[in-house]
Amino acid sequence: METSSSVSLMVMYEDESVDVHYGNGVQLQLSPCGCEFMLEKVRDPSGHRLQPTERLRQRTRFTISTYKELMKAALAFRNKYASRPYLPEELIPAVHKKPFFSIDSDVHWPDLSCCDAELGPGGETLVRSEDGQAALMLSRSGEEFSVEFMCSLSQTHNLQHSMQHLSRDPDGSPVSQLQQQMSSQTCHGDVQTKEGNRRNQPVRSRCCSSEIITHSSALTKPEEMYQSTTVVQHHSCCAVAPTWHYPLCLARHHWTACYSKTPKDVGVKGTRHSSQADRTIDTLTIGERRSGLPQALPLTCPSPHWHRWKVKDPVAKEEQSDQDFATDLVKVMWCQGVTYRILNGAVSVIEISPGDGSVIRSNGVLNSYFTHHKPELQSGRVKELTYHLNSLPPDVPGQVYSVCSVVNRASRILTCYNQAKQSLKLPAAFSCLQEDRNFSKAILEVNLTCNPAPLETLESRSDLVAAELEKIKRFNFLLENSYLLRSEKECAQVEDSSAEQVTHEPVNEGCITETLQRTSKTIQDIDALISAARLT
């Protein structure tokens, strides 16, 4: 059935939602949190063209056996590039599950003086934490790295809250504390049930039904309920999370010592750069050499109403092209064994991982130039080759991948990304994992203590305000770069008639004035929403 088809394309967007396309036309969409998916099946060729295709929407952890392999592959791709993994117990093989008794997710990395880095079979530099719970592997090119760490499986919100509470208390055994806490809660619930009258007993039994299930599961063995698995993530050295800063410095120090060009270069680099970095690393305390590992997302999504699904146009063509992503912000794309990663910033950069240990990266503002960081097998040195879109190297028979096709595809993906980023038509992409709500949620918690208004209502208002602010930010960007749009229109007008260049200037000014009026109206609506939120 659908499981027999191979994957042709996998895409992760900036909101960490995943879109997987298969060779037989099946499309699988995964929500940003990973808790839910939608499978769009192949359209019946004998049916009418406007007939809607069959779509299946399910919870990820409760997927049927027919689509289980599809979900495992999609989650593996998601967890490799997402900020936090989603690890449902139902989709983790038993051989990959391990019991854990350490609730603390922090790991300690060794000091530079006593760090023994390992050399992998492909020339990778491997650094392990002191307890062996995490490892960082720097590629031979020195431009990308992978991390492997132990992570607890996804739990419910209540269990995650209890684990975080116990991790703050360094005294006592975590297992005994969990058993004592759960048993005390169970006894407390039994006392309340016995003291209740018969009229309130049915209501109380319904309210406590979920708690009884939770308590019964909590009375099981901790090694059966609290389990962990190994998670592998892939990162770029140009976009490093704070968790991996220190271990990456350790790996880069050993990588520089192993793959420097000549002993003379080692002395120069050690004098100017490496020695200064080594002194900085040596002065770090034990607490500064400690980093918190990414934690798994909860089993259920707290905001499922933010899940958005892309629906195909039944009249559109079936071919999949790079232009299909012109209205979405792509984060990572996998196609034909090659990974394309967008590094978001003031100037967007695209990074290509062909799979042979090398990295091809666009050169910032000069995005028509690409630099290929290619390690040599014999000497171990990293050779840097510069390509231009108009003069790419020809294909050689027997090569693993085509540099010409890979760079051209990367250029199209980057162009689509920049167009989507600068477009006012792009809707504000809200995600159920959006971390920018932390400040608004803190304010909401304070307001709820004084006025118990519905949480979903206040959150929706804050999301509306954020959406309007996002539109204003995009408008300001276009306003600052309006001369680029004007120059493009003038060039098009010259081709038709040079006399009509000035006649269209008032139209552009009128459009800007009309847009400014809409922006002013939007600001007024935002003020009204904020005032209404304060009054409630």
Secondary structure, 3 states (H helix, E strand, C coil): CHHHCCEEEEEEECCCCEEEEECCCCEEEECCCCCEEEEECCCCCCCCCCCCCCEEEEEHHHCCHHHHHHHHHHHHHHHHHCCCCCCCHHHCCHHHCEECCCCCCEEECCCHHHCCCEECCCCCEEEECCCCCEEEEECCCCCEEEEEEEEECCCCHHHHHHHHHHHCCCCCCHHHHHHHHHHHHHHHHHHHHHHCCCCCHHHHHHHHHHHHHHHHHHCCCHHHHCEEEEEEEEEECCECCHHHHHHHHHHHHHHHHHHCCCHHHHHHHHHHHHHHHHHHHHCCCCCCCEEECCCCCCCCCCCHHHCCCCCCCCCCCCCCCHHHHCCCCEEEEEECCEEEEEECCCCCEEEEECCCCCEEEEECCEEEEEEEEEECCCCCCEEEEEEECCCCCCCCCCCCCCHHHHHHHHHHHHHHHHHHHHCCCCCCCCCCCCHHHHHHHHHHHHHHHHCCCCHHHHHHHHHHHHHHHHHHHHHHHHHHCHHHHHHHHHHHHHHHCHHHCCCCHHHHHHHHHHHHHHHHHHHHHHHHHHHHHHHC
